[in-house]
Structure formats: structure tokens, C-alpha cells
């Protein structure tokens, strides 16, 4: 093979990461270009797709320049991307409005309409997901209801990575894994759901063409090649949604393996041969990158996002000191949290700063510190935040175990997995050994690169993921802390249940704000 590298792009929530991988799957280098998120109203979360494009262009050019890589050295370009969004575009791939991203929960009425039209169990059985404002279907229906002119002009409704692929190739396509996060995809039939499209009146030809994650879906066009810095004709492999790519990059490519991603949001995922349908619909199922596999998942909205909020609002001294010392503020925050004790001296944090998906599926849920007294320190608040996020993830973990999943150890990836304190808190709250792979923040990019390599015939199959992600650290639970965390876990759940009706009251009070 004359071309040397796979170029993988991971379009995340805070920015795009461009990474080079060689023909053995080794990560060579990466670069990051950020973009902004806007919150124009409560529950509205948007980004500008043109910012995504600029980030892809800038990160590509910077990476290839610093690594002295020529355009013809790129064997293919492949993508991972944030899921469950809504990007209406015209035939020239021009965005018709800001992207409504995964964290946006404005479309509650539209999700309820979907339930009224098909029934909640029917939607769950077809798509592997309950009907929710988090998914693309409700967001598209919101555009139709509230911005009919934009809906009428829309040639296609795309997801994040698919917008970039359309810019590069002129092809309007997606893959099974990303499609499986739209509430429009029939998980078993591997096609857009006729039943959902018929009942909602959404047109099939406004949705992108479906492909396997390993499919070469087009080539970089001559018109766009110079702008992005790639050779005309460079093959483009579609790749997958970030959840499926993360599972693959974490080495979860065989039935029974499990992982926990700690990023802005957080999720726990496993690999199975069949979709998992929870009787109370606490969890959901995506299509995997690996043919024949599914990745049942439970996702919370604001995990690392809660810790980031704490950093920006309450931990300005750590931010300032970290800037002077050239450290991450989170390292200093973790040091502060170590000054507290397990249980944070009786302080509980409910991490519902963006509402919640799994397991509560309550967009009206809101965050809270419970038990706060004059004696609590910033160290207690920081530790309580980490513990509250992890207690919420334990609810998701137990939902899988209630369905018969056998999980003895948990791989953790994502930026949050860097902190050993958080890994110890996870081990103690989960009661399981926490495994740290060699790749943390690179796992999602690696999953995309594997899809590209398999699609181009560079790699034989996805089993290479297991050899590329060796375990380099294990953290075992402290059995002496089990009684404490079991009690706190029970209190955590009862606190949510107590506050749940009050969230509706708060939503009614704030609903008079203009939209």
C-alpha cells in the first residue's frame, strides 16, 4: 500500500480531534480544534455546523503540516461523530439553521406525539430506544412544527459526521450505528422504519442513505480538496457514531465485554449478539461497528459536563493556578477532593444539570446538592460531585445486571478516566475492578480508524482492537466502603424520587420565559 496513514476525525461536543494512524493501527499524532456551544433558551443546545467544518479543515491542515504528511500519504479519511443531532441542509450542503445537538431537549411535545402515534413500547421495540426529545426524530418534528419554512427548504436532515462527509463528497449518507440513535431506524431490519415514517409523515428521501460503518461512501471532491488540504479522490469511509466507535476503540468487540466512557456525557455499554430490551426501558441499544453485534447502552447527560461546570463556576482558584503551572485544572480539583472523605461528609450531588436520559428519561430533572451545611468545604463539594456522577452511573450499571448481564470488571475511557481518584471512586461505588486501557481519549478515534482500515482492507477485522488497547492499570474496590456507598446509593435514589414531582413544578414556573 503506497498510502501510509488513516486520517480519523472525531467530531465531539467541544471540538474536533484529527488523528493519524499507521497501517498497523498505531496512533501517530493528533490535533484538536474547538468550537462553541450556545444555549439560547433553557433546554436549547446548539452548534454551528460551519464551525465543525472549520475545525475539520484547521485540524487536518495543522496535523499534516506538523507531521510533514503529504496529501497522497492519506489512505482514507474516516469519521466518528456526536450522535442524535439534527442538521437541516439544502442540496449544496448549506446548513439552514444551527445544529440542534444531542444535549438539546426542547422537543418534549414532539416526543410525546410520537408516543401517542405508535405507543412507547412499539417505538422501543422498533428502534431499541424509547421515544425521547434527545433523539433526532423529535428534533426534526420540532423544526417542522416551529420552523416550517426551514423544514420545507431542507433537502436532508443529517448528523454531525454526515454533514462533513457530504461536504467532502457530495453524498448524503450515514451508517447503521449513527442511524440507530435517531428514533427513526429499525434496529433489526437495518433500515429506516416505515412504521415511524408513515405515522409521523416524515419523508424517507429527506434521510441519508444507509451504509455499514466500513463502507467507502465516496471520494474527496476536486472542488473541496484544496480547501481541506487532502488529495482529490481520497477515499472517504463513513465510520460511526461516537458511542459505537468508543466501544470499538475500548476493545469491546466481543459479546460480554463492557466499558464506561467518561466525557461531557457518560455512558456504560456492553457488546451483545441481540438487542437488549429492558422491561422498564431504562437502557437502549445501538448498532455496533462490528457486523452482527449490538451495543446496549445507558447514557447520562452531564457527567464530565457537571465536573466542567464545577470547574468554571466554583473552582476559579484551581483554574488560575493550573494556568500558571501548566497543569489541567482537574488535577488540582482531584487533589482538593482527596482532602475530603468517602461520602463527602454527608453531601450528595444529583448530576442533572441538563435533565437526564438513562435511567430516568426526565428532561425536567435539575441538579442539586443535598445535605449542604456550614461545615462543608470546597473539597467536599468537589468529591460529592464526582460521587454523585458515579452513583448515577451505578443506576445504569444495575439496569444491565437486572437484565442478566455478567460484568466482573469495567473498562473506563475518556478524559475523566485519567484521574486515579475518580477510578477509585468508581471501583468503590460499582463494587467492581476498574480497568484503564492504554488509550483513553484516543479510543473513539481508534474505533473510527479501525472502521476505515477494515473498509480499505488494511486491517483484516475489528479484533485488532483488543491488541491495540492493553490494560495498563487496575483499581480494585475497597470492601470496607461497601456499606457506606450502599447506603448513599439508596439515599441518592430516594432523593431523586422525592424531588421528581418538584421538577414539574419548577418547569411550570419557568415555562413562561419567551422561546
FENDA-V259636 format. One record per residue. N is the residue number from 1. RES is the residue in one small letter. OMEGA is omega in radians with two decimals (NA if undefined). Layout:
N_RES_OMEGA / N_RES_OMEGA
This chain:
1_x_-3.08 / 2_x_3.12 / 3_x_-2.93 / 4_x_-2.88 / 5_x_2.91 / 6_x_3.09 / 7_x_-3.11 / 8_x_3.07 / 9_x_3.08 / 10_x_-3.14 / 11_x_-3.10 / 12_x_-3.10 / 13_x_-3.07 / 14_x_-3.14 / 15_x_3.13 / 16_x_3.08 / 17_x_3.07 / 18_x_-3.08 / 19_x_3.03 / 20_x_3.05 / 21_x_3.11 / 22_x_-3.04 / 23_x_2.97 / 24_x_3.12 / 25_x_3.14 / 26_x_3.08 / 27_x_-3.10 / 28_x_-3.10 / 29_x_3.08 / 30_x_3.05 / 31_x_-3.00 / 32_x_3.04 / 33_x_-3.06 / 34_x_3.00 / 35_x_-3.00 / 36_x_3.00 / 37_x_3.12 / 38_x_-3.13 / 39_x_-2.98 / 40_x_3.09 / 41_x_3.05 / 42_x_-3.13 / 43_x_3.07 / 44_x_3.11 / 45_x_-2.99 / 46_x_3.00 / 47_x_3.13 / 48_x_3.13 / 49_x_3.09 / 50_x_3.04 / 51_x_3.07 / 52_x_-3.11 / 53_x_3.12 / 54_x_3.13 / 55_x_3.09 / 56_x_3.13 / 57_x_-3.08 / 58_x_-3.10 / 59_x_3.09 / 60_x_-3.09 / 61_x_3.14 / 62_x_-3.12 / 63_x_-3.10 / 64_x_3.11 / 65_x_-3.08 / 66_x_-3.14 / 67_x_3.13 / 68_x_3.13 / 69_x_3.11 / 70_x_-3.13 / 71_x_-3.09 / 72_x_3.02 / 73_x_-3.09 / 74_x_3.13 / 75_x_3.09 / 76_x_3.01 / 77_x_-3.03 / 78_x_-2.94 / 79_x_2.78 / 80_x_-3.13 / 81_x_3.01 / 82_x_-2.99 / 83_x_2.88 / 84_x_-3.13 / 85_x_-3.14 / 86_x_3.13 / 87_x_3.06 / 88_x_-3.12 / 89_x_3.04 / 90_x_-3.07 / 91_x_3.12 / 92_x_3.14 / 93_x_3.03 / 94_x_3.10 / 95_x_-3.13 / 96_x_3.06 / 97_x_3.02 / 98_x_3.05 / 99_x_2.99 / 100_x_-2.95 / 101_x_-2.99 / 102_x_-3.02 / 103_x_-3.09 / 104_x_-3.12 / 105_x_-3.11 / 106_x_-2.90 / 107_x_-3.13 / 108_x_-3.13 / 109_x_3.14 / 110_x_3.06 / 111_x_3.10 / 112_x_3.08 / 113_x_3.10 / 114_x_3.10 / 115_x_3.13 / 116_x_-3.06 / 117_x_-3.06 / 118_x_-3.00 / 119_x_-3.04 / 120_x_-3.14 / 121_x_3.13 / 122_x_3.11 / 123_x_-3.12 / 124_x_-3.12 / 125_x_3.14 / 126_x_-2.95 / 127_x_-3.02 / 128_x_-3.11 / 129_x_2.98 / 130_x_3.05 / 131_x_-3.04 / 132_x_3.05 / 133_x_-3.13 / 134_x_-2.97 / 135_x_-3.03 / 136_x_-3.07 / 137_x_-3.12 / 138_x_-3.12 / 139_x_3.07 / 140_x_3.11 / 141_x_3.08 / 142_x_3.10 / 143_x_-3.14 / 144_x_-3.09 / 145_x_-2.98 / 146_x_-3.14 / 147_x_-3.03 / 148_x_3.11 / 149_x_3.11 / 150_x_3.12 / 151_x_-3.11 / 152_x_-3.13 / 153_x_-2.98 / 154_x_3.01 / 155_x_-3.13 / 156_x_2.96 / 157_x_-2.98 / 158_x_2.98 / 159_x_-2.95 / 160_x_-3.08 / 161_x_-3.09 / 162_x_3.02 / 163_x_3.13 / 164_x_3.13 / 165_x_3.11 / 166_x_3.08 / 167_x_-3.09 / 168_x_-2.92 / 169_x_-3.00 / 170_x_-3.12 / 171_x_3.11 / 172_x_-3.00 / 173_x_2.96 / 174_x_3.11 / 175_x_-3.06 / 176_x_-3.07 / 177_x_3.13 / 178_x_3.11 / 179_x_-3.09 / 180_x_3.05 / 181_x_-3.07 / 182_x_-2.97 / 183_x_3.14 / 184_x_-2.95 / 185_x_3.07 / 186_x_-2.96 / 187_x_-3.10 / 188_x_-3.13 / 189_x_-3.11 / 190_x_-3.12 / 191_x_2.99 / 192_x_-3.05 / 193_x_3.08 / 194_x_-3.10 / 195_x_-3.13 / 196_x_3.13 / 197_x_-3.13 / 198_x_-3.07 / 199_x_-3.11 / 200_x_-3.08 / 201_x_3.07 / 202_x_-3.07 / 203_x_3.14 / 204_x_-3.06 / 205_x_3.01 / 206_x_3.13 / 207_x_-3.07 / 208_x_3.11 / 209_x_-3.04 / 210_x_-3.12 / 211_x_2.91 / 212_x_-3.09 / 213_x_-3.09 / 214_x_-3.08 / 215_x_2.93 / 216_x_-2.99 / 217_x_3.14 / 218_x_3.13 / 219_x_3.06 / 220_x_-3.06 / 221_x_3.11 / 222_x_-3.10 / 223_x_-3.01 / 224_x_-2.99 / 225_x_-3.09 / 226_x_-3.11 / 227_x_-3.06 / 228_x_3.11 / 229_x_3.11 / 230_x_3.14 / 231_x_3.02 / 232_x_3.13 / 233_x_3.09 / 234_x_-3.12 / 235_x_3.10 / 236_x_3.05 / 237_x_-2.98 / 238_x_-3.13 / 239_x_-3.03 / 240_x_3.01 / 241_x_-3.01 / 242_x_3.11 / 243_x_3.14 / 244_x_3.10 / 245_x_3.12 / 246_x_3.11 / 247_x_-3.13 / 248_x_-3.13 / 249_x_3.08 / 250_x_-3.13 / 251_x_3.14 / 252_x_-3.05 / 253_x_3.06 / 254_x_-3.12 / 255_x_3.08 / 256_x_3.12 / 257_x_-3.09 / 258_x_3.09 / 259_x_3.12 / 260_x_3.11 / 261_x_3.13 / 262_x_3.08 / 263_x_3.07 / 264_x_2.89 / 265_x_3.11 / 266_x_3.08 / 267_x_3.00 / 268_x_-3.11 / 269_x_3.07 / 270_x_3.11 / 271_x_-3.13 / 272_x_3.08 / 273_x_-3.12 / 274_x_3.03 / 275_x_3.08 / 276_x_-3.14 / 277_x_3.13 / 278_x_-3.10 / 279_x_3.13 / 280_x_3.03 / 281_x_3.13 / 282_x_-3.09 / 283_x_-3.09 / 284_x_-3.05 / 285_x_3.01 / 286_x_2.88 / 287_x_3.11 / 288_x_2.96 / 289_x_-3.09 / 290_x_3.14 / 291_x_3.11 / 292_x_3.13 / 293_x_3.00 / 294_x_3.10 / 295_x_3.02 / 296_x_-2.93 / 297_x_2.91 / 298_x_-3.00 / 299_x_2.99 / 300_x_-3.00 / 301_x_-2.93 / 302_x_3.09 / 303_x_3.01 / 304_x_3.08 / 305_x_3.07 / 306_x_-3.14 / 307_x_3.07 / 308_x_3.08 / 309_x_3.12 / 310_x_3.10 / 311_x_-3.02 / 312_x_-3.05 / 313_x_-3.00 / 314_x_-3.00 / 315_x_3.10 / 316_x_3.08 / 317_x_3.11 / 318_x_3.11 / 319_x_-3.12 / 320_x_3.14 / 321_x_-3.14 / 322_x_3.09 / 323_x_3.12 / 324_x_-3.05 / 325_x_-3.10 / 326_x_3.10 / 327_x_2.99 / 328_x_3.06 / 329_x_-3.11 / 330_x_3.08 / 331_x_3.13 / 332_x_3.07 / 333_x_3.12 / 334_x_3.08 / 335_x_3.07 / 336_x_-3.09 / 337_x_3.12 / 338_x_3.10 / 339_x_3.04 / 340_x_-3.10 / 341_x_3.06 / 342_x_-3.04 / 343_x_3.06 / 344_x_3.12 / 345_x_3.03 / 346_x_3.14 / 347_x_3.11 / 348_x_3.07 / 349_x_3.02 / 350_x_-2.91 / 351_x_-3.03 / 352_x_-3.08 / 353_x_3.11 / 354_x_-2.97 / 355_x_3.11 / 356_x_2.99 / 357_x_-3.11 / 358_x_0.07 / 359_x_-2.98 / 360_x_-3.14 / 361_x_-3.08 / 362_x_3.14 / 363_x_3.14 / 364_x_3.14 / 365_x_-3.12 / 366_x_-3.10 / 367_x_3.12 / 368_x_2.87 / 369_x_-3.10 / 370_x_3.13 / 371_x_-3.06 / 372_x_3.12 / 373_x_3.10 / 374_x_-3.08 / 375_x_-3.09 / 376_x_-3.13 / 377_x_3.04 / 378_x_3.09 / 379_x_3.11 / 380_x_-3.12 / 381_x_-3.14 / 382_x_-3.14 / 383_x_3.13 / 384_x_3.11 / 385_x_3.09 / 386_x_-3.12 / 387_x_-3.13 / 388_x_3.07 / 389_x_-3.06 / 390_x_3.06 / 391_x_3.10 / 392_x_3.09 / 393_x_3.09 / 394_x_3.08 / 395_x_3.12 / 396_x_3.14 / 397_x_-3.11 / 398_x_3.06 / 399_x_3.08 / 400_x_-3.12 / 401_x_3.05 / 402_x_3.13 / 403_x_3.05 / 404_x_3.12 / 405_x_3.10 / 406_x_-3.07 / 407_x_-3.12 / 408_x_-3.11 / 409_x_-3.08 / 410_x_2.97 / 411_x_3.09 / 412_x_3.13 / 413_x_-3.11 / 414_x_-3.07 / 415_x_-3.13 / 416_x_-3.11 / 417_x_3.13 / 418_x_-3.04 / 419_x_-3.13 / 420_x_3.11 / 421_x_-3.13 / 422_x_3.11 / 423_x_3.10 / 424_x_3.09 / 425_x_3.10 / 426_x_3.14 / 427_x_-3.08 / 428_x_-3.12 / 429_x_3.10 / 430_x_-3.00 / 431_x_-3.09 / 432_x_3.05 / 433_x_3.13 / 434_x_-3.09 / 435_x_3.10 / 436_x_3.07 / 437_x_3.12 / 438_x_-3.13 / 439_x_3.12 / 440_x_-3.13 / 441_x_-3.13 / 442_x_-3.00 / 443_x_-3.11 / 444_x_3.09 / 445_x_3.12 / 446_x_3.10 / 447_x_3.10 / 448_x_-3.13 / 449_x_3.10 / 450_x_3.08 / 451_x_3.10 / 452_x_-3.12 / 453_x_3.09 / 454_x_-3.13 / 455_x_-3.14 / 456_x_-3.10 / 457_x_3.11 / 458_x_3.10 / 459_x_-3.12 / 460_x_-3.13 / 461_x_-3.04 / 462_x_-3.13 / 463_x_3.09 / 464_x_-3.13 / 465_x_-3.08 / 466_x_3.14 / 467_x_-3.13 / 468_x_-3.09 / 469_x_3.12 / 470_x_3.10 / 471_x_-3.09 / 472_x_3.13 / 473_x_3.08 / 474_x_3.07 / 475_x_-3.11 / 476_x_3.12 / 477_x_3.05 / 478_x_-3.06 / 479_x_-3.14 / 480_x_-3.12 / 481_x_-3.09 / 482_x_3.14 / 483_x_3.14 / 484_x_-3.06 / 485_x_3.04 / 486_x_3.11 / 487_x_3.12 / 488_x_3.11 / 489_x_3.10 / 490_x_3.13 / 491_x_3.10 / 492_x_-3.13 / 493_x_3.13 / 494_x_3.09 / 495_x_3.08 / 496_x_-3.11 / 497_x_3.12 / 498_x_-3.10 / 499_x_-3.00 / 500_x_3.13 / 501_x_3.13 / 502_x_3.09 / 503_x_3.10 / 504_x_3.13 / 505_x_3.14 / 506_x_3.13 / 507_x_3.12 / 508_x_-3.13 / 509_x_-3.06 / 510_x_-3.06 / 511_x_3.14 / 512_x_3.12 / 513_x_-3.10 / 514_x_3.12 / 515_x_NA
